[in-house]
Amino acid sequence: MAIKEDLTEIKKEIDAQEQFLESMIKGERFFRKYKTLLIVLCVAAIVALIGFYASKVLNDNRVEEANLAYSKLILNPNDTSALNVLKEKEPSLYALFSLGRMLDKNDTKGISELANLKVNPIVKDIILSQTGDTNTQILSEYNALLKGFELLKENKIKEANDEFNKIALDSQLQTLVKNLKHYQGIK
């Protein structure tokens, strides 16, 4: 009886080893078949990781240099080298800094020149609002809200709703617009 059990144990071990070898052979065939594709994918993943890391490092350096230049400008607003670094590294921050200085000096020509820089669209709207341009999105929505509210005060509900409809649906003013439409200026 013991010999029979030993034989079945040996058979089970041989079957397990056979299955292991079979799976190794299948794996080797798979690797041989798709070897170039797997190598290309690994190389592409490594290049992508290196590129992502390099981009992050370059961006961090750019931001650090811009912050250093901005700190220098806060201490000494007449530092032209820091102003040039800020203009090169972070044009939006340069535009806001220059806008503040030009507003203090009441320099409308300089503000108009700032509007021509390639900056963030929101910063551009802020600059254009200082030049008196009412076509900017920020001011146009706010002006539509104020006109609509004034029309509600005069009990011109249809005209007020027309003004409110000029405001974009994704605007932050929409909650206020919905309340004004609902209550129609009452209260």
C-alpha positions in Angstrom: 0.0 0.0 0.0 2.8 2.4 0.8 4.5 1.7 -2.5 1.2 2.6 -4.3 0.9 5.9 -2.4 4.5 6.7 -3.2 3.9 6.0 -6.9 0.9 8.4 -6.9 2.9 11.0 -5.1 5.7 10.7 -7.6 3.2 10.9 -10.5 1.7 14.1 -9.0 5.2 15.6 -8.7 6.1 14.7 -12.2 2.8 16.2 -13.4 3.5 19.5 -11.5 7.0 19.7 -13.0 5.6 18.9 -16.4 3.1 21.7 -16.1 5.8 24.1 -14.9 8.0 23.3 -17.8 5.1 23.6 -20.2 4.2 27.1 -18.9 7.9 28.1 -19.1 8.0 27.0 -22.8 4.8 28.9 -23.5 6.2 32.0 -21.8 9.4 31.7 -23.8 7.5 31.3 -27.1 5.4 34.4 -26.2 8.6 36.4 -25.4 10.3 35.3 -28.7 7.1 36.2 -30.7 6.7 39.7 -29.1 10.3 40.4 -28.2 10.7 43.5 -30.3 7.4 44.9 -29.3 8.1 44.4 -25.6 11.5 46.0 -25.9 10.1 49.0 -27.8 7.4 49.4 -25.2 9.9 49.3 -22.4 12.2 51.8 -24.1 9.2 54.1 -24.9 8.1 54.0 -21.2 11.6 54.8 -20.0 11.9 57.7 -22.5 8.5 59.0 -21.5 9.5 58.9 -17.8 12.7 60.7 -18.5 10.9 63.3 -20.6 8.3 63.9 -17.9 10.9 64.2 -15.2 13.0 66.6 -17.3 10.0 68.7 -18.1 9.0 68.9 -14.5 12.6 69.9 -13.5 12.7 72.6 -16.2 9.3 74.0 -15.2 10.3 74.0 -11.5 13.5 75.9 -12.4 11.6 78.4 -14.5 9.1 79.0 -11.6 11.9 79.3 -9.1 13.8 81.9 -11.2 10.6 83.9 -11.8 9.8 83.9 -8.1 13.3 85.0 -7.3 13.1 87.8 -9.8 9.7 88.8 -8.4 11.1 88.9 -4.9 13.9 91.2 -6.1 11.3 93.5 -7.8 9.3 93.8 -4.6 12.4 94.9 -2.8 13.6 97.1 -5.7 11.0 97.9 -8.3 13.6 99.6 -10.6 15.7 96.4 -11.0 15.7 96.0 -14.8 17.5 92.7 -14.9 15.0 91.1 -12.6 12.2 92.7 -14.7 13.6 91.2 -17.8 14.0 87.7 -16.2 10.4 88.0 -15.0 9.2 89.0 -18.5 11.0 86.0 -20.1 10.1 83.3 -17.5 6.6 84.3 -16.4 4.9 86.8 -18.7 1.6 86.8 -16.8 3.3 87.7 -13.5 5.3 90.4 -15.3 2.1 91.8 -16.8 0.4 92.0 -13.4 3.5 93.6 -11.8 3.8 96.1 -14.6 0.1 96.8 -14.5 0.3 97.7 -10.8 3.2 100.1 -11.4 1.5 101.7 -14.4 -1.8 102.2 -12.5 0.2 104.0 -9.8 1.7 106.2 -12.4 -1.6 106.5 -14.4 0.2 105.3 -17.5 -2.6 104.3 -19.9 -0.3 103.9 -22.9 1.8 101.4 -21.1 -1.3 99.5 -20.0 -2.5 99.3 -23.6 0.9 97.9 -24.6 0.6 95.2 -21.8 -2.6 94.0 -23.5 -0.6 93.0 -26.5 1.6 90.5 -24.5 1.0 86.8 -24.7 -0.4 86.2 -21.3 -3.1 84.2 -19.5 -6.6 85.0 -20.9 -7.8 86.1 -17.4 -4.8 88.4 -17.0 -5.5 89.8 -20.4 -9.1 90.5 -19.4 -7.9 92.2 -16.3 -5.6 94.4 -18.3 -8.2 95.2 -20.9 -10.7 96.1 -18.1 -8.2 98.7 -16.9 -8.0 100.2 -20.4 -11.8 100.7 -20.4 -12.5 97.9 -22.8 -16.0 96.6 -21.9 -15.8 93.7 -24.3 -13.8 91.5 -21.9 -15.7 88.5 -20.6 -15.3 89.4 -17.0 -16.7 92.9 -17.4 -19.3 92.0 -20.0 -20.9 89.4 -17.7 -20.8 91.7 -14.7 -22.2 94.6 -16.7 -25.0 92.4 -18.0 -25.8 91.4 -14.4 -25.9 95.0 -13.3 -28.1 96.1 -16.3 -30.4 93.2 -15.7 -30.7 94.2 -12.0 -31.5 97.8 -12.8 -34.1 96.6 -15.3 -35.7 94.5 -12.6 -35.8 97.5 -10.3 -37.7 99.3 -13.1 -40.1 96.2 -13.3 -38.9 95.5 -16.9 -38.7 91.7 -16.4 -38.5 90.7 -20.1 -35.6 93.0 -20.8 -33.9 92.0 -17.6 -34.2 88.3 -18.6 -32.7 89.2 -22.0 -29.7 90.8 -20.2 -29.3 87.8 -17.9 -29.3 85.4 -20.9 -26.1 87.2 -22.1 -24.2 85.6 -19.2 -22.6 82.3 -20.0 -24.1 79.2 -18.4 -20.8 78.2 -16.9 -20.2 81.6 -15.3 -19.9 81.9 -11.6 -22.6 84.6 -11.8 -25.2 82.0 -12.8 -26.4 81.2 -9.3 -27.0 84.9 -8.7 -28.8 85.2 -12.1 -31.0 82.2 -11.3 -32.0 83.8 -8.0 -32.8 87.2 -9.7 -34.8 85.5 -12.4 -36.7 83.5 -9.8 -37.6 86.3 -7.5 -37.8 88.9 -10.4 -36.4 91.6 -8.3 -38.9 91.2 -5.5 -37.5 91.7 -2.0 
